[in-house]
Amino acid sequence: MNREISEAVFEDSGLLGAPPEVTTSPWVVLKFGGTSVSSASNWSTVATLLRQRLAEGLQPVVVHSALSGVSNALEELLKTAVSDDPSVVLEQVRTQHYALADDLGLDGAALLDETLHELEQLVAGVRLIREVSVRVRVRIMALGELMSTRLGAEYLSRAGLPVQWVDARELLTSVSRNTAQGPQSYLSATCDFRPDKDLQTRLAAHKKIILTQGFIARNRNGETVLLGRGGSDTSAAYFAARLQARRFEIWTDVPGMFTADPRDVPSARLLIALHYDEAQELASAGSSVLHPRCISPAREYGIPIFIRSTTDPQISGTVISSVTEEVEPQVKGICIRNGLTLISMDGVGMWHEVGFLARAFAAFSDNGVSVDLISTSETNVTVSIDTSDGALPDDVEESLVDDLEQLCRVRVIANCSAVSLVGRKIRTIIPRLAPALEVFEEERIHLMSQAANDLNLSFVVDKQQGPRLVSKLHASIIRKKGASSVFGSSWERLFAGEEPVARAADTWWMQKRDELLALADGQLSAYVYDRESVANAANSLLGLKNIDRILYAVKANFNAELLRTLSAAGVDFECVSPGEVDWLQEVIPDIDLSRILFTPNFAPRDEYQWGLDKGLQVTLDNLYPLQAWPELFKGKDLFVRVDPGQGRGHHEHVKTAGVHSKFGVPRFEVSELARLVDAAGARVVGIHAHSGSGILDPNNWRSVAGELVQIAELFPSVKTIDLGGGLGVPEKPGDRDFDLERLDDTLAEIKETYPQFNLWLEPGRFLVARAGVLLTRVTQTKGKGEMRYIGVGTGMNSLIRPALYGAYHEIVNLSRADQAPSETVTIVGPICETGDRLGSDRLLPPTVEGDVILIANAGAYGFVMSSQYNRREVAREIVI
């Protein structure tokens, strides 16, 4: 794309309605997020932006975050230091900063060694006392921003820009909400943001670009404090307000606010202009582009906020101000906010009872629990609580429930999500929304809330349903084009360029397009697998230097030819049923059974007996077999699957760890596990975990390894740490490949720290998903109002993942892949179910009956999960 940086939008928008002290101010505050300051290319963009601001006669103040992932690494460092050796995480933090310094042409050691030494000293103190005080936590977390800004200031200076590095703790002072200095006053502080002429004079005296940190400030005692989640956005907003800035620019990895999260809904449209209250509502309802706390300081002083992308600065982005051209009733966005827990309070006695709500909310206050949404009736009050992981800490939940049960019956509903329609004058358009709200007809709605400010209508549902509902609501409510001037281009169109272009030939199925079209001739639907792609994926993993064994999860795709291809490459196998083992032996008759790991789940006694009798390596993931059938395991070497405590992945149904997953022995039962293993006379030789599927962060396996090694210490015979699978694959055009090199580096750190263990991986989708496509033919087309449907020859009977998970599969008109996509359509199958959609709001070229449609990434969990629902035949399988 053209990376020329257009500035016209800053001159003609946003300042209408702003006070004179803002419209004439020389100050401009630019906030850069972690991804924006983590690469040399982005820093080049930052330098260009600052030169432009100076050329405009403006005085820039740069506020930026820690490098991407560093704050999480510091949190992990604190956790590790209490119970384990933190050297691996320390080295990760050091290496990341040194690597960026090298890319920027800087001497990382000279700039950072003093701060890194301070970090080491603080961590050594934590190791000594095995405890993290709130003050030490704050000091360690602050170092991320201090290190990154040292690198940024030095780079900009060497680029010829006049830069003054300033410690934010000299500029921002927190204000105490009360006289007590509790943990929140250190971890989520609020600062005075009244205009400050003295501060303006001090900073102007430098006659340079001011570069400082987000996230940190000091209290009146001079101690470091943090500004909590979204702290860098908030810091920058404080500076903008205190300086009476002309504008406040937020530079991030997305070019503005959209009508939905474009990672889940690629047809989401850019919101060109928003009022402060609309942006506040969108941010509070789940839009992660900016933190809602940063809007209030800008709003109070009429400072416009501009949201732009560092990687795509030519896109004009979103402007947030006190005036927008659009005032008609309209839904502007559909958001999802995860991590809600509901507390439902029932009782006939609460009807007309004076003081009931006061006593109930006093219980929440006494337990330090903040209430979010509220719904009431004569006999029930239900409230939501916003928590980071969808569940309250056990001790807090127990205490709160005990207190509330003195007043009423209590039920806790964990792991919920709020799906919110955000816009202006929502009440007046509810009748128009009625058809779209039919998507909730078959869903369980725990709570519905209409915001008092008429900007939000929210539905609290089970978390696993949230993404699918957002996609359906967006398709029904947000127009694909046109509507008001507030709506810009869709994410798909923005990143297809100004003019749509044909599909680039960068995939195996485009390179073999003619062969696929020939295969599709004469048949309605077919799965096609590319053997070469499977072999290449296998070799990429087998080439990792720091992994000792790769086992393929057979459940992902049990096609005979693909199994033989993997076996020939040197991949071993993980099976979850006797049927999979029998099939492997049929397909590969001479297979050595030592190459199979057998991992049944909630299986009957006979299956464990069968596996042991065959001499398979058996995995247990539950205490019950040892409790009920200990005699089976006497003298046996076992693997044990444990629950690392936090599931990850692209959908709730594929997260295979955490309190709501059925898989694995939880941490709190490990001591009992050790006792039962000893009592049965068995030996644990391997510890296994699997967090989920579609995980894109290689650091996941570092966290998993840390958990498993701690457990392995209880079992002296353990030789193997099985890190499970879940390696993510690109889902959408433009997604990055999984970083195998970084994974190998992570595994190297683990091997160096724990050389006594073999490391195994168990990928499934990574090996076969991209190697498979589903080909089908267009049967009919249909227009229905704004909706345009493309009917195809197979549906959820062949590929159930979109209906079951809300999974995204790229869809291409293979017959017309050399034509530019220009129509937004929804692709549906022939199954008699409303949910039989293979893809909603997709860009395709004009499509007609008989065209061949290709559905990508269908090599895993496609054919193996198919059925003959409606007595329709499943697409056949072909290997090329």
HELIX and SHEET records of a PDB file:
HELIX    1   1 ALA A    8  ASP A   12  1                                   5    
HELIX    2   2 PRO A   20  THR A   23  1                                   4    
HELIX    3   3 THR A   35  VAL A   37  5                                   3    
HELIX    4   4 ALA A   40  ALA A   55  1                                  16    
HELIX    5   5 VAL A   70  SER A   83  1                                  14    
HELIX    6   6 SER A   87  LEU A  104  1                                  18    
HELIX    7   7 GLY A  108  ILE A  129  1                                  22    
HELIX    8   8 VAL A  134  ARG A  158  1                                  25    
HELIX    9   9 ALA A  168  GLU A  170  5                                   3    
HELIX   10  10 PRO A  183  LEU A  187  1                                   5    
HELIX   11  11 LYS A  197  ALA A  205  1                                   9    
HELIX   12  12 GLY A  231  LEU A  243  1                                  13    
HELIX   13  13 TYR A  276  ALA A  285  1                                  10    
HELIX   14  14 PRO A  292  CYS A  294  5                                   3    
HELIX   15  15 ILE A  295  GLU A  300  1                                   6    
HELIX   16  16 VAL A  348  MET A  350  5                                   3    
HELIX   17  17 PHE A  356  ASP A  366  1                                  11    
HELIX   18  18 ASP A  394  LEU A  404  1                                  11    
HELIX   19  19 ILE A  426  ILE A  429  5                                   4    
HELIX   20  20 ILE A  430  LEU A  433  1                                   4    
HELIX   21  21 ALA A  436  PHE A  440  5                                   5    
HELIX   22  22 LYS A  463  GLN A  465  5                                   3    
HELIX   23  23 GLY A  466  ILE A  477  1                                  12    
HELIX   24  24 TRP A  491  LEU A  494  1                                   4    
HELIX   25  25 TRP A  508  GLN A  511  1                                   4    
HELIX   26  26 ARG A  513  ALA A  520  1                                   8    
HELIX   27  27 ARG A  531  LEU A  542  1                                  12    
HELIX   28  28 VAL A  554  ALA A  556  5                                   3    
HELIX   29  29 ALA A  560  ALA A  569  1                                  10    
HELIX   30  30 PRO A  578  VAL A  587  1                                  10    
HELIX   31  31 LEU A  593  ARG A  595  5                                   3    
HELIX   32  32 ARG A  605  ASP A  613  1                                   9    
HELIX   33  33 TYR A  624  ALA A  628  1                                   5    
HELIX   34  34 PRO A  630  PHE A  633  5                                   4    
HELIX   35  35 GLU A  652  VAL A  654  5                                   3    
HELIX   36  36 ARG A  667  GLU A  669  5                                   3    
HELIX   37  37 VAL A  670  ALA A  680  1                                  11    
HELIX   38  38 ASN A  699  ALA A  712  1                                  14    
HELIX   39  39 LEU A  740  THR A  753  1                                  14    
HELIX   40  40 ARG A  765  VAL A  768  1                                   4    
HELIX   41  41 ARG A  801  TYR A  805  1                                   5    
HELIX   42  42 LEU A  814  ARG A  816  5                                   3    
HELIX   43  43 PHE A  863  MET A  865  5                                   3    
HELIX   44  44 TYR A  869  ARG A  871  5                                   3    
SHEET    1   A 8 VAL A 163  TRP A 165  0                                        
SHEET    2   A 8 ILE A 209  GLN A 213  1                                        
SHEET    3   A 8 GLN A  59  HIS A  64  1                                        
SHEET    4   A 8 TRP A  27  PHE A  32  1                                        
SHEET    5   A 8 ARG A 247  THR A 252  1                                        
SHEET    6   A 8 ILE A 305  SER A 309  1                                        
SHEET    7   A 8 THR A 318  SER A 321 -1                                        
SHEET    8   A 8 ALA A 273  HIS A 275  1                                        
SHEET    1   B 2 SER A 174  VAL A 175  0                                        
SHEET    2   B 2 THR A 190  CYS A 191 -1                                        
SHEET    1   C 2 ILE A 216  ARG A 218  0                                        
SHEET    2   C 2 THR A 224  LEU A 226 -1                                        
SHEET    1   D 2 ARG A 269  LEU A 271  0                                        
SHEET    2   D 2 PHE A 487  SER A 490 -1                                        
SHEET    1   E 6 ILE A 374  THR A 376  0                                        
SHEET    2   E 6 ASN A 380  ASP A 386 -1                                        
SHEET    3   E 6 GLN A 330  ASP A 346 -1                                        
SHEET    4   E 6 ARG A 409  ARG A 424 -1                                        
SHEET    5   E 6 ASN A 456  ASP A 462 -1                                        
SHEET    6   E 6 LEU A 447  GLN A 450 -1                                        
SHEET    1   F 5 ILE A 811  ASN A 813  0                                        
SHEET    2   F 5 VAL A 852  ILE A 855 -1                                        
SHEET    3   F 5 GLY A 772  LYS A 784 -1                                        
SHEET    4   F 5 SER A 525  TYR A 529 -1                                        
SHEET    5   F 5 ARG A 876  VAL A 879  1                                        
SHEET    1   G 9 ARG A 549  ALA A 553  0                                        
SHEET    2   G 9 ASP A 572  CYS A 575  1                                        
SHEET    3   G 9 ILE A 596  PHE A 598  1                                        
SHEET    4   G 9 GLN A 617  LEU A 620  1                                        
SHEET    5   G 9 ASP A 637  ARG A 641  1                                        
SHEET    6   G 9 ARG A 683  HIS A 688  1                                        
SHEET    7   G 9 THR A 720  ASP A 722  1                                        
SHEET    8   G 9 ASN A 758  LEU A 761  1                                        
SHEET    9   G 9 ARG A 549  ALA A 553  1                                        
SHEET    1   H 2 ARG A 648  GLY A 649  0                                        
SHEET    2   H 2 GLY A 692  SER A 693  1                                        
SHEET    1   I 6 ILE A 811  ASN A 813  0                                        
SHEET    2   I 6 VAL A 852  ILE A 855 -1                                        
SHEET    3   I 6 GLY A 772  LYS A 784 -1                                        
SHEET    4   I 6 MET A 787  VAL A 792 -1                                        
SHEET    5   I 6 GLU A 823  VAL A 828  1                                        
SHEET    6   I 6 ARG A 837  LEU A 844 -1                                        
END                                                                             
